[in-house]
Amino acid sequence: MKKLTQFTLLLMAAGALWAADGTFTGEIMDKQCAEMGSHDAMMKSEGAKNAKECALACAKDGGGFALYDSQSKKVYPIADAGKVRDYAGERVQITGDYDQNADVLHVKSVSRAQ
């Protein structure tokens, strides 16, 4: 019985690492620009006038959306683009689950950040 309890605790700890619930703040960008930490290079090639146009154009080309945290330089690829599309190029706060194994952020809610 003791081994079963230890195994159960081990599984619970692994599950906690697999999906970290929390609040994440940053800019909604296309994944490519987020990985570069800026829209500068892609804005020129896409002919975009601002961050929103750039993110929408690049995501449309198959890049998908990501949350970019400029303080930590962390990129969180977004699982459901439909939940963040309206916030492209904006600073937001997302409540959700980050799956470290899949490297994807599952959005529960999103709002504009101050």
C-alpha positions in Angstrom: 0.0 0.0 0.0 2.9 2.4 0.8 4.3 1.9 -2.7 0.9 2.7 -4.2 0.7 5.9 -2.2 4.2 6.9 -3.3 3.4 6.2 -6.9 0.2 8.3 -6.7 2.2 11.2 -5.2 4.8 10.9 -8.0 2.0 11.0 -10.6 0.5 14.1 -9.0 3.8 15.9 -8.9 4.4 15.1 -12.6 1.0 16.4 -13.5 1.7 19.7 -11.7 4.8 20.1 -13.9 2.9 19.1 -17.0 0.4 22.0 -16.8 1.1 25.1 -14.9 -2.0 27.2 -14.2 -1.5 30.9 -14.0 -1.6 34.4 -15.3 0.7 35.5 -18.1 1.3 39.0 -19.3 2.8 40.1 -22.6 2.1 41.1 -26.2 0.1 39.0 -28.6 2.4 38.5 -31.5 2.8 36.0 -34.3 5.1 33.2 -33.3 8.0 34.2 -35.7 8.1 37.8 -34.4 7.8 36.7 -30.8 10.8 34.4 -31.2 12.8 37.5 -32.6 11.4 39.7 -29.8 10.2 42.3 -32.2 8.0 43.0 -35.2 10.7 45.3 -36.8 12.1 42.8 -39.4 8.8 41.4 -40.4 6.9 44.7 -40.6 9.1 45.7 -43.6 8.7 42.4 -45.5 4.9 42.2 -44.8 4.3 45.9 -45.6 2.6 46.3 -42.2 2.1 49.7 -40.7 1.8 48.6 -37.0 2.2 45.6 -34.7 -1.4 44.5 -35.2 -1.1 44.3 -39.0 2.2 42.5 -38.7 0.9 39.9 -36.3 -2.3 39.2 -38.3 -0.4 39.0 -41.6 2.3 36.7 -40.2 -0.2 34.5 -38.3 -2.3 34.2 -41.5 0.8 32.9 -43.3 0.8 30.0 -40.9 2.9 31.3 -38.1 0.2 31.1 -35.4 0.0 33.4 -32.4 2.2 33.6 -29.3 2.3 35.6 -26.1 5.7 37.3 -25.8 6.8 38.3 -22.3 9.4 41.0 -22.9 10.6 41.0 -19.3 11.5 37.3 -19.3 12.0 37.1 -23.1 9.7 34.0 -22.9 7.5 33.0 -25.9 4.3 31.1 -25.1 2.8 29.6 -28.3 -1.0 29.9 -28.2 -3.2 26.8 -28.6 -6.4 28.5 -29.7 -5.8 31.4 -32.1 -9.4 32.4 -32.1 -9.3 33.5 -28.5 -6.5 36.0 -29.0 -6.8 37.2 -32.6 -8.7 40.4 -31.6 -5.8 41.3 -29.3 -3.0 41.0 -32.0 -0.3 43.5 -31.4 -1.7 44.5 -27.9 -0.4 44.0 -24.4 -2.7 41.5 -22.6 -3.1 39.4 -19.5 -4.0 35.8 -20.1 -5.3 33.3 -17.5 -4.6 29.8 -18.6 -2.6 26.6 -18.5 0.9 26.4 -19.8 1.8 22.8 -20.9 5.5 22.7 -20.6 5.8 19.3 -22.4 3.9 20.5 -25.5 5.2 24.1 -25.1 1.7 25.6 -25.6 -0.5 28.0 -23.6 -4.2 27.0 -23.4 -6.1 30.3 -22.9 -9.0 30.4 -20.5 -9.5 34.2 -20.6 -7.8 37.2 -22.1 -8.0 40.9 -21.3 -6.1 44.0 -22.2 -3.3 44.7 -19.7 -2.6 48.1 -18.2 
